[in-house]
Amino acid sequence: MKTLTRISIFVLVAIVLSLAFSSRAQAPAALAATPPMGWNSWNHFADKVDDAGVRAAADAIASSGMKAAGYTYVNIDDTWEGTRDASGNITTNKKFPDMKALADYVHSKGLKIGIYSGPGPKTCAGYEGSYPHEEQDAKTYAAWGIDYLKYDLCSFTRFMDRAHSADHGHQLMLDAYTKMHNALVATGRPIVFSLCQYGWQDVWKWGPSVGGNLWRTTGDIEDNYDRMATIGFGQLALAKYAGPGHWNDPDMLEVGNGGMNGDEYRTHMSLWAILAAPLLAGNDLSKMTPETLAILTNHDVIAIDQDPAGHQGDRISALGMTEDWGRTLADGSWAVGIFNRNDAPAEGVLRFDDLGIKGRAHVHDVWAAKDLGELEREYRTQVPAHGVVLLIVKK
Ligand code: GLA
């Protein structure tokens, strides 16, 4: 009887412990279970970002329909940092008089707030980085109520350059990201960890092991079709590295910043949705045209991006300058973009065979919000210059 009691106590303790550990192990997946959505200050405001601008962005997300569409994170990029106080605590500069009050304000709108730093002594814009104050900074972020950290390599490369071998330099970088990840976890506050090191050294292979919920796969995007297309169509063969809790990040959106036309911005948004990319708007949300808002908040495009299965897409076929990119969705259907990379309109084609569908398939045009019915073997269509026809295809 005594032995039995001991055994049952032992079993009980084992169950409690395994539950505790399994829920800890699952924490990163619960964070960023789908690609993060929100806004980031950099693409439009760069070093002009300030408290008022962040509040205005939060107001706009809450009132424009973006929050309802799924945009959640209001992320402050570089240039918020001040100096360190006598105890080494990071302070804000005069553009951000009270970060805690700002976080409270963003939270009061039902949104979350993100911030930016890096593992080097200086950030990319030359402001104070986290080296060697990682734990202290993580605690400060948590005390302010921060929910998301973009951690940008920048000046950390000086340590890597001084390493005695390339492998050693690589290890230093991994250690630096792991250090901040552990510091964030130790705060007990769920904080999404966004790695920014421009896709160097196959970050998709080790990003999850240093606690990354997402990692930039490229250098910086710009608000023009060529740069956006180079990045977006350059994301070949990365699909297998993405999934719930850990995403490839081809950089923030430029939709609405003015350097591309509507067809090009629909290409940008469609490609990012097929790539299961984070959707961080990068425009001035207080001055959006109806077309910009419609592109950013298209319910069906966002549903593709946020599909719970989290299968990143890839290129399915290419014919000259037209390319079909697609991903499978949780309900067994496909999201496919027929992209025209030509400077003039062109015919594109989707062959159902390429999706493993024999014979007939049901086709829905997402941007046109139009059912095309049951089609035989393929769908041929005119695609605008630099444009896309985005489809949902079901057997
Ligand atoms: C790097 C990043 C950008 C931005 C700037 C800020 O260039 O890649 O996304 O954060 O730094 O200085």
Residues whose N, C-alpha, C, O or C-beta is under 5 A from the ligand:
A	BS01	GLA	W42 D77 D78 C124 A125 D220
